[in-house]
Structures are given as structure tokens and as C-alpha cells.
């Protein structure tokens, strides 16, 4: 039962149905074309025979007319005389009864009123012209018809007949009907029909078997992929699928799955490191807080000592709160909860305010902040979030720039992008550390600074991406670092 739900079965079934539909359509067209061809051939033959019979009758009449004229000196036969015409046609048919060309044909001759004059064969129900045929040929146009009659032995015969009017002096003088049996044609059509009815399901079955083999060969790489995927666990995410040396959907599927595994591995590794880092970051203040409280409880202390211990505990609690606030902010960015209606923001004005605000912090280390802007640049965004982005970058630059250093801020425009650069003359970042600086809780060298939690750059990156922008970094150890923020700008 499970097999009937597989894609393998669906492909085979679809293959069979398409083959059956195609063969059925081909069979119908073949049968119709073959039938049309057979009927056209017999129609041409009947039409030719009818024309020959009319010519023969007319020649017979002319010969008889000449004979009478020669023997009697004049003709007393009127061409319009129905009785004379009936006698002549009856005599012609008797003379031609043994003619090989007419053995397989039935000839009927009717007068202008549709009454039978003569018939080459005595077939019941065939010597009476049907009214619909008579009315049609009176207009002077031949007509083809199929009808069934009884033979002299009582057997049912199917005939194909052409009924042709003979026009004399612009009116119908008499009507000739030539019919031929359809037994041979029907036999050929029945044989063809039987062959096609047998051939369509048989061919569809064989096609299904061939399709099953082809599907098995085609899906073999997928089966190999399934076996490999089942072997991948959380502890061996480095395992990759074998990519076939082809340029088809299976190769793209393998490459896409391997890319997904790489993303999962990075996410899993990042999650593990995040868990370790947050555990470490929270463990330190909690350990300090616990230790201070335990020491406090060992003996009585003066109010001043209790106050100092409480202030220290409050600092550690505040540190924990700031860590959790930053994590909550990042979680909101990740879940797109920070998305709200954007408004035009003048980056030049915003950067001037941020530079003036951060100058207070820079003055404490005698660091000079220079801001250079090139025209007014407006973007659609959230001013408070953008302010936090640039504050985090500038705060990071001040933190890792030594005394009497320099921080440079520039604002420019590159086509449809606003470009903000934050450069410092600080200690720089080693090349091997650059790929990780935007990860949460990551600090290049924790020994160089006891401040911060390694979340500032992660928050800045998330804010830039929330504004459909990005942040790039370049750095040289001992020479400084430059963070470049790209944000989509509005039309000038």
C-alpha cells in the first residue's frame, strides 16, 4: 500500500496514462484516416462506374436508334418516352448481366419520377428509392449513401451507393444508382480496430514496465541521497552528500542540501557557542553576587559595609539586566518584531547629533572625533534604531583606540546607497578574527577589555539588515579599523 503513495508509483502511473492517451489518440486518428481513405476509394470507384454506366446506356440507346432508323427509314423512338427508355435499359442490363466489370456492383435505374426501371440484381429493399435521396438528386447533384438490404438468401448486406441523375434538356431524364458491398471494407476496419484495441493496453503495459526501469535508474541517486541523509546526525553535521558529475536536478538537489547542511552546521555551532558564552557571561556576575552575599552572611557588618555590598550586588544585577535587554533586542530583530512604519531620516543631522553625544565619552580618553559629510542624505528608516547602530560602532571605536587617538566619521552617497564610515586609529583586528566579530558574545581579546558583552556589533549588524542594508569591516593590526555601513537612500 505504501508503494502506491510513492513518487515512483506516481511517475510510472503518469507515464502509463500519457502513453495510453497518446496511443489512443493516435489509434483514433489512424482509424479515422484509414476509414476515410477506404470510403474515398470506393466513392471514386462508384462515381467512375456510374459515369461509365450512363455512357454505356447512352451509347446503347444511340446504337438502337441508329438501327431502327436504318431498318425503318426513320426513328419512331422518342428520347422522352418512359416506356421505350425502360425497355432499352432493361435490355441493356440483361446484355450486361454477365459483364465482369459489373459482377461486384448492383445497378438500379429509375425514371424521372423515382420509379424503378431496371435492376441488375434482385435484392429486396433495394429497388425502391428513398424519398430523401430522390428529392436530393432531383436538384441535379449526385449523392452517396450507406444502407442495409437483404440478400436473396435472407442475409443482411451493407451497401455503399452513389445515386446520379442523368440530365437531358436541362431536366432529369432518369436516375442511375450504383451500389457496392461494404463487407470487405468493414472487415478491414474491424481487423484494424481489433489490432488497435489490443495494441493500446499492451503497449501501455510494456511502456509502464520500461518506465518502471527508467524511473528506478533515474531515482537511484535519490535513494543514495536518502541513505546518506539518514546517517547524518547532530554529532556529524560535517558529513556531506556526494554530488553527481552531472548537470541535472539531482546535482542541484545535492548541492542545495549540502548548502543547507552548511547553514545548519554554522547555526548549530553558533548556537552552541552562544549557549556557552551566555552561560559564561551570566555565570560571572551571578557567582560574584552569590559570593558577596555568602560573605556578608558570615558575620555582622556595619551599615557602611552592608551598603557597599548592596551597591556591588546592584551593579552585578544591572549587568545581568543589560545582557538580557540586549539579547531581547536581538531576538526581536531576528523575529522581525522591530519592523514598523519607516520615516524619512536625515542621516547628516543624525550623525551630527551622535558625534556630539559621543564626544563626551571620547574626551575622557582625549580622543578626537572628526565628522565629514558630503551633502544631505535621506533614507527611510527608524531614527532611534539608526542612532543605536552608530553609537555602538563609535563606542566600539573609542573603546579600542588608545589615548589621544582619532576617530573619523564620513557620510557619502554611492548611487542609491548611503555610505557611513567609522574609522579609528586603534589596535586593529587580526585577519583570522574578522569573520566572527559580528557574532554574539564574541570579543577579539577579552583580556584587552573587561567592559562590554560582545553584543554591540551584533546589534549594529541586525539594525543595518533590518533596514535592507549591511555592514562591512576592514582592519589592519596596529593601524586601526574601519566599519562601513551601507543603507538604501531615497531619490535626491
C-alpha positions as CSV (number, residue, x, y, z in Angstrom):
1,X,0.0,0.0,0.0
2,X,2.9,2.3,0.7
3,X,4.2,1.9,-2.8
4,X,1.1,3.5,-4.3
5,X,1.9,6.7,-2.4
6,X,5.4,7.0,-3.6
7,X,6.6,9.4,-6.2
8,X,8.0,6.4,-8.1
9,X,4.5,4.9,-8.5
10,X,3.1,8.4,-9.4
11,X,5.7,8.8,-12.2
12,X,5.1,5.3,-13.5
13,X,1.3,5.8,-13.5
14,X,1.6,9.2,-15.2
15,X,3.9,7.6,-17.7
16,X,1.4,4.9,-18.5
17,X,-1.5,7.3,-18.7
18,X,0.3,9.6,-21.0
19,X,1.3,6.7,-23.2
20,X,-2.2,5.3,-23.2
21,X,-3.7,8.7,-24.1
22,X,-1.1,9.3,-26.8
23,X,-1.6,5.8,-28.3
24,X,-5.4,6.2,-28.1
25,X,-5.4,9.5,-29.9
26,X,-3.0,8.1,-32.5
27,X,-5.3,5.0,-32.9
28,X,-8.4,7.1,-33.3
29,X,-6.7,9.3,-35.9
30,X,-5.3,6.3,-37.7
31,X,-8.7,4.5,-37.7
32,X,-10.5,7.6,-39.0
33,X,-7.9,8.3,-41.7
34,X,-7.9,4.7,-42.8
35,X,-11.7,4.6,-42.9
36,X,-11.8,7.9,-44.8
37,X,-9.3,6.6,-47.3
38,X,-11.2,3.3,-47.9
39,X,-14.5,5.2,-48.3
40,X,-12.9,7.7,-50.6
41,X,-11.6,4.9,-52.8
42,X,-14.9,3.2,-53.1
43,X,-16.7,6.5,-53.7
44,X,-14.3,7.3,-56.5
45,X,-14.9,3.8,-57.9
46,X,-18.7,4.1,-57.6
47,X,-18.6,7.5,-59.2
48,X,-16.5,6.2,-62.1
49,X,-18.8,3.2,-62.5
50,X,-21.9,5.4,-62.6
51,X,-20.4,7.6,-65.2
52,X,-19.4,4.6,-67.3
53,X,-22.9,3.0,-67.0
54,X,-24.5,6.3,-68.1
55,X,-22.2,6.5,-71.0
56,X,-22.8,2.8,-71.9
57,X,-26.6,3.3,-71.7
58,X,-26.5,6.3,-73.9
59,X,-24.3,4.5,-76.4
60,X,-26.7,1.6,-76.3
61,X,-29.6,4.0,-76.9
62,X,-27.8,5.7,-79.8
63,X,-26.9,2.3,-81.4
64,X,-30.5,1.2,-81.1
65,X,-31.8,4.5,-82.5
66,X,-29.4,4.1,-85.5
67,X,-30.5,0.6,-86.1
68,X,-34.2,1.5,-86.1
69,X,-33.5,4.4,-88.4
70,X,-31.6,2.2,-90.8
71,X,-34.2,-0.5,-91.0
72,X,-37.4,1.6,-90.9
73,X,-36.1,4.6,-92.6
74,X,-37.0,6.8,-89.7
75,X,-36.9,6.7,-85.9
76,X,-40.2,6.4,-84.0
77,X,-38.4,6.3,-80.7
78,X,-38.9,9.3,-78.6
79,X,-36.0,10.0,-76.2
80,X,-38.5,11.2,-73.7
81,X,-40.6,8.1,-73.9
82,X,-40.6,6.4,-70.5
83,X,-41.7,3.0,-71.8
84,X,-39.2,3.0,-74.6
85,X,-36.5,4.0,-72.1
86,X,-37.5,1.3,-69.7
87,X,-37.3,-1.3,-72.4
88,X,-33.9,-0.1,-73.6
89,X,-32.4,0.0,-70.1
90,X,-33.9,-3.4,-69.2
91,X,-32.4,-4.9,-72.4
92,X,-29.0,-3.2,-71.7
93,X,-28.9,-4.6,-68.2
94,X,-29.7,-8.1,-69.4
95,X,-27.0,-7.8,-72.0
96,X,-24.5,-6.7,-69.3
97,X,-25.6,-9.2,-66.6
98,X,-22.5,-11.3,-67.3
99,X,-20.1,-8.4,-67.6
100,X,-17.2,-8.9,-65.2
101,X,-17.0,-5.2,-64.5
102,X,-20.5,-5.2,-63.0
103,X,-20.4,-8.5,-61.1
104,X,-19.5,-6.9,-57.8
105,X,-21.9,-4.0,-58.3
106,X,-25.6,-3.5,-58.1
107,X,-27.1,-1.2,-60.7
108,X,-30.6,0.3,-60.4
109,X,-32.1,2.7,-62.9
110,X,-35.1,4.9,-62.0
111,X,-37.2,7.2,-64.1
112,X,-37.6,10.9,-63.5
113,X,-40.4,10.1,-61.1
114,X,-38.2,7.8,-59.0
115,X,-40.0,4.6,-60.1
116,X,-37.7,1.6,-60.7
117,X,-37.0,0.8,-64.4
118,X,-34.5,-2.0,-64.1
119,X,-32.1,-3.7,-61.7
120,X,-29.0,-5.8,-62.2
121,X,-29.7,-7.9,-59.1
122,X,-32.8,-8.8,-57.3
123,X,-32.2,-7.5,-53.8
124,X,-35.2,-6.9,-51.5
125,X,-35.5,-3.3,-50.2
126,X,-33.0,-2.1,-52.8
127,X,-35.3,-1.4,-55.8
128,X,-37.2,1.4,-54.1
129,X,-35.6,4.9,-53.9
130,X,-35.9,6.6,-50.6
131,X,-37.7,9.9,-50.7
132,X,-34.9,11.9,-49.2
133,X,-32.5,10.6,-51.9
134,X,-34.9,11.3,-54.7
135,X,-35.5,14.8,-53.6
136,X,-31.8,15.5,-53.4
137,X,-30.8,14.1,-56.8
138,X,-33.7,16.0,-58.5
139,X,-31.6,19.1,-57.9
140,X,-29.0,17.6,-60.3
141,X,-26.3,16.6,-57.7
142,X,-25.0,13.1,-57.1
143,X,-25.4,11.6,-53.6
144,X,-23.6,8.9,-51.6
145,X,-25.4,6.8,-49.0
146,X,-25.0,3.7,-46.8
147,X,-27.9,1.4,-46.3
148,X,-28.6,-2.2,-45.4
149,X,-30.6,-4.6,-47.6
150,X,-31.4,-8.3,-47.5
151,X,-29.9,-10.7,-50.0
152,X,-31.8,-13.4,-51.8
153,X,-30.7,-15.8,-49.1
154,X,-32.0,-13.5,-46.4
155,X,-28.6,-12.3,-45.2
156,X,-28.1,-8.7,-44.3
157,X,-25.8,-6.7,-46.6
158,X,-24.3,-3.3,-46.1
159,X,-24.1,-1.3,-49.3
160,X,-22.4,1.9,-50.3
161,X,-24.3,3.6,-53.2
162,X,-23.9,6.6,-55.4
163,X,-27.1,8.0,-56.9
164,X,-26.5,10.1,-60.0
165,X,-29.1,12.0,-62.1
166,X,-28.9,12.0,-65.9
167,X,-29.7,15.4,-67.2
168,X,-31.2,15.8,-70.7
169,X,-32.5,19.1,-72.0
170,X,-31.9,20.7,-68.5
171,X,-34.1,18.2,-66.7
172,X,-33.6,14.8,-65.1
173,X,-34.3,12.2,-67.7
174,X,-33.6,9.2,-65.4
175,X,-31.5,8.3,-62.4
176,X,-28.7,5.7,-62.1
177,X,-27.8,4.2,-58.8
178,X,-24.6,2.1,-58.4
179,X,-24.0,0.2,-55.2
180,X,-21.2,-2.0,-53.9
181,X,-20.9,-4.2,-50.8
182,X,-19.1,-2.8,-47.7
183,X,-18.3,-6.2,-46.4
184,X,-14.6,-6.0,-47.4
185,X,-14.2,-2.5,-46.0
186,X,-16.0,-3.3,-42.8
187,X,-13.8,-6.4,-42.4
188,X,-10.6,-4.4,-42.8
189,X,-11.8,-1.7,-40.4
190,X,-12.9,-4.4,-37.9
191,X,-9.5,-6.0,-38.1
192,X,-7.7,-2.7,-37.6
193,X,-10.0,-1.9,-34.7
194,X,-9.2,-5.2,-33.1
195,X,-5.5,-4.7,-33.5
196,X,-5.6,-1.2,-32.1
197,X,-7.8,-2.2,-29.1
198,X,-5.3,-5.0,-28.3
199,X,-2.2,-2.9,-29.1
200,X,-3.1,0.2,-26.9
201,X,-3.3,-1.6,-23.5
202,X,-0.4,-4.0,-24.4
203,X,1.8,-1.1,-25.5
204,X,0.8,0.9,-22.4
205,X,1.7,-2.1,-20.2
206,X,5.1,-2.5,-21.9
207,X,5.6,1.2,-21.6
208,X,4.9,1.0,-17.9
209,X,7.4,-1.8,-17.4
210,X,10.0,0.2,-19.3
211,X,9.0,3.3,-17.4
212,X,9.5,1.4,-14.1
213,X,13.0,0.5,-15.1
214,X,13.8,4.0,-16.2
215,X,12.4,5.5,-13.0
216,X,14.4,3.1,-10.9
217,X,17.6,4.1,-12.8
218,X,16.7,7.8,-12.6
219,X,15.9,7.8,-8.9
220,X,18.8,5.7,-7.9
221,X,20.9,8.8,-6.9
222,X,17.9,9.9,-4.8
223,X,17.9,6.6,-3.0
224,X,21.6,7.0,-2.4
225,X,20.9,10.5,-1.0
226,X,18.2,9.2,1.3
227,X,20.6,6.6,2.7
228,X,23.3,9.3,3.3
229,X,20.8,11.7,4.8
230,X,19.7,9.1,7.3
231,X,23.2,8.8,8.5
232,X,23.5,12.5,9.3
233,X,23.0,13.2,13.0
234,X,23.6,16.2,15.2
235,X,27.1,14.9,16.0
236,X,28.2,14.6,12.4
237,X,26.8,17.6,10.6
238,X,30.1,17.9,8.8
239,X,29.1,15.0,6.6
240,X,28.1,15.9,3.1
241,X,26.2,14.3,0.2
242,X,28.1,13.1,-2.8
243,X,27.4,15.4,-5.7
244,X,27.0,13.6,-9.0
245,X,29.1,14.6,-12.0
246,X,26.0,15.7,-14.0
247,X,24.2,19.0,-14.6
248,X,20.7,18.0,-13.7
249,X,18.1,18.4,-11.0
250,X,19.8,15.6,-8.8
251,X,23.0,17.6,-8.8
252,X,21.2,20.8,-7.9
253,X,19.3,19.0,-5.1
254,X,22.6,17.6,-3.7
255,X,24.2,21.0,-3.8
256,X,21.2,22.6,-2.2
257,X,21.1,20.1,0.5
258,X,24.8,20.4,1.2
259,X,24.4,24.2,1.4
260,X,21.6,23.6,3.9
261,X,23.8,21.4,5.9
262,X,26.5,24.0,6.0
263,X,23.9,26.6,7.2
264,X,22.7,24.2,9.8
265,X,26.2,23.4,10.9
266,X,27.0,27.1,11.3
267,X,23.8,27.7,13.1
268,X,24.3,24.7,15.4
269,X,27.9,25.7,16.1
270,X,26.8,29.3,16.7
271,X,24.0,28.1,19.0
272,X,26.4,26.0,21.0
273,X,28.9,28.9,21.3
274,X,26.0,31.2,22.1
275,X,24.9,28.9,24.9
276,X,28.4,28.6,26.2
277,X,29.0,32.4,26.0
278,X,25.8,33.4,27.7
279,X,26.3,30.8,30.4
280,X,29.8,32.3,31.0
281,X,28.6,35.9,30.9
282,X,25.8,35.2,33.3
283,X,27.8,32.9,35.5
284,X,30.4,35.5,36.3
285,X,28.1,38.2,37.8
286,X,25.9,35.6,39.5
287,X,29.0,34.0,41.1
288,X,30.2,37.4,42.3
289,X,26.7,38.2,43.6
290,X,26.4,34.9,45.4
291,X,29.9,35.1,46.8
292,X,29.3,38.6,48.2
293,X,26.0,37.6,49.8
294,X,27.6,34.5,51.3
295,X,30.5,36.5,52.8
296,X,28.0,39.1,54.1
297,X,26.0,36.5,56.0
298,X,29.0,35.0,57.8
299,X,29.2,37.9,60.3
300,X,27.6,41.1,61.3
301,X,28.7,44.2,59.5
302,X,28.5,47.9,59.8
303,X,25.8,49.8,57.8
304,X,28.5,51.2,55.6
305,X,29.7,47.7,54.7
306,X,26.2,46.5,54.0
307,X,25.7,49.5,51.8
308,X,28.8,48.8,49.8
309,X,27.9,45.2,49.4
310,X,24.4,46.1,48.2
311,X,25.8,48.6,45.7
312,X,28.2,45.9,44.4
313,X,25.3,43.5,44.1
314,X,23.2,46.1,42.4
315,X,26.0,46.6,39.8
316,X,26.1,42.9,39.0
317,X,22.3,42.7,38.7
318,X,22.3,45.7,36.4
319,X,25.0,44.0,34.3
320,X,22.7,40.9,34.0
321,X,19.8,43.1,33.1
322,X,21.7,44.8,30.3
323,X,22.8,41.4,28.9
324,X,19.2,40.3,28.9
325,X,17.9,43.5,27.4
326,X,20.4,43.2,24.5
327,X,19.5,39.6,24.0
328,X,15.8,40.5,23.9
329,X,16.6,43.3,21.4
330,X,18.5,40.8,19.1
331,X,15.6,38.3,19.4
332,X,13.2,40.9,18.3
333,X,15.3,41.7,15.3
334,X,15.6,38.1,14.4
335,X,11.8,37.6,14.6
336,X,11.2,40.8,12.6
337,X,9.2,42.3,15.5
338,X,11.0,45.6,15.2
339,X,9.5,46.2,11.8
340,X,7.3,49.3,11.9
341,X,6.4,52.2,9.6
342,X,9.6,53.8,8.3
343,X,10.0,57.5,8.1
344,X,12.5,59.8,6.3
345,X,15.6,60.3,8.3
346,X,18.3,62.9,7.6
347,X,21.5,61.0,8.1
348,X,23.6,64.1,8.1
349,X,21.6,65.6,11.0
350,X,21.6,62.3,12.8
351,X,25.3,61.8,12.5
352,X,26.0,65.3,13.8
353,X,23.9,64.6,16.9
354,X,25.6,61.2,17.5
355,X,29.1,62.7,17.1
356,X,28.3,65.4,19.6
357,X,26.9,62.9,22.0
358,X,29.9,60.5,21.7
359,X,32.4,63.4,22.0
360,X,31.8,63.4,25.8
361,X,32.9,59.8,26.0
362,X,35.9,60.4,23.6
363,X,37.1,63.4,25.7
364,X,37.7,61.1,28.6
365,X,40.5,59.4,26.6
366,X,41.5,62.6,24.8
367,X,40.3,61.0,21.5
368,X,39.4,63.4,18.7
369,X,36.2,62.8,16.7
370,X,36.0,64.3,13.2
371,X,32.8,64.2,11.2
372,X,32.9,64.8,7.4
373,X,29.7,64.8,5.3
374,X,29.2,65.3,1.6
375,X,25.7,66.8,1.1
376,X,22.3,65.9,2.6
377,X,21.4,62.2,2.5
378,X,17.9,61.0,3.4
379,X,16.9,57.4,4.0
380,X,13.7,55.7,5.1
381,X,14.2,54.1,8.5
382,X,13.8,54.3,12.2
383,X,15.8,57.1,13.8
384,X,16.2,55.6,17.2
385,X,17.4,52.3,15.8
386,X,19.9,54.0,13.5
387,X,21.1,56.1,16.3
388,X,21.9,53.0,18.3
389,X,23.7,51.5,15.3
390,X,26.1,54.4,15.0
391,X,26.5,54.8,18.8
392,X,27.5,51.1,19.0
393,X,30.1,51.5,16.2
394,X,31.6,54.7,17.6
395,X,31.6,53.3,21.1
396,X,33.5,50.2,19.8
397,X,36.0,52.5,18.0
398,X,36.6,54.6,21.2
399,X,36.9,51.5,23.4
400,X,39.8,50.1,21.2
401,X,41.5,53.3,20.4
402,X,44.4,54.3,22.8
403,X,44.7,57.7,24.5
404,X,45.0,60.7,22.2
405,X,43.8,58.6,19.2
406,X,41.5,59.6,16.4
407,X,38.0,58.5,15.2
408,X,36.8,59.7,11.8
409,X,33.2,59.7,10.7
410,X,32.3,60.2,7.0
411,X,28.9,60.3,5.2
412,X,28.7,60.0,1.4
413,X,26.5,58.6,-1.3
414,X,27.1,55.9,-3.8
415,X,24.3,55.8,-6.4
416,X,21.3,54.5,-4.4
417,X,23.2,53.8,-1.3
418,X,24.1,56.0,1.7
419,X,27.6,55.1,2.9
420,X,28.7,55.8,6.5
421,X,32.3,55.0,7.6
422,X,33.5,54.8,11.2
423,X,37.3,54.7,11.2
424,X,39.7,54.6,14.2
425,X,43.4,54.6,14.8
426,X,43.2,51.8,17.3
427,X,44.8,48.4,17.8
428,X,43.0,46.8,14.8
429,X,41.6,43.3,14.4
430,X,43.6,40.2,13.3
431,X,42.6,38.8,10.0
432,X,41.6,35.5,11.5
433,X,39.2,37.2,13.8
434,X,37.3,39.3,11.3
435,X,34.8,36.7,10.2
436,X,33.5,36.3,13.8
437,X,33.3,39.9,15.1
438,X,29.6,40.2,14.4
439,X,28.7,37.0,16.3
440,X,27.0,37.4,19.7
441,X,29.3,37.5,22.8
442,X,32.3,37.4,20.5
443,X,35.2,39.6,21.6
444,X,38.5,39.7,19.8
445,X,40.5,39.6,23.0
446,X,38.6,39.5,26.2
447,X,41.8,40.3,28.1
448,X,42.1,43.7,26.5
449,X,38.8,45.0,27.9
450,X,36.7,44.0,30.8
451,X,33.8,46.2,29.6
452,X,31.0,45.1,27.3
453,X,29.5,41.8,26.5
454,X,30.3,41.3,22.8
455,X,26.8,42.2,21.7
456,X,27.2,45.8,20.3
457,X,28.4,44.8,16.8
458,X,25.7,42.0,16.6
459,X,23.0,44.6,17.4
460,X,24.5,47.0,14.8
461,X,24.5,44.3,12.1
462,X,20.9,43.4,12.9
463,X,19.8,47.0,12.7
464,X,21.5,47.5,9.3
465,X,20.0,44.3,7.9
466,X,16.5,45.4,9.2
467,X,16.9,48.5,7.0
468,X,17.8,46.3,4.0
469,X,21.5,47.4,4.4
470,X,24.7,45.8,5.6
471,X,28.0,46.4,7.4
472,X,31.5,45.6,6.1
473,X,34.7,45.8,8.0
474,X,38.4,46.1,7.1
475,X,41.2,46.3,9.5
476,X,45.0,46.1,9.9
477,X,46.6,45.1,13.2
478,X,48.1,48.1,14.9
479,X,46.8,50.6,12.2
480,X,43.1,50.8,13.0
481,X,39.7,49.5,11.8
482,X,37.0,50.9,9.5
483,X,33.4,49.9,9.7
484,X,31.4,50.8,6.5
485,X,27.6,50.9,6.8
486,X,25.5,50.7,3.5
487,X,21.9,51.8,3.7
488,X,19.4,52.3,0.8
489,X,18.9,56.0,0.2
490,X,15.9,57.8,-1.2
491,X,16.0,59.6,-4.5
492,X,17.6,63.0,-4.3
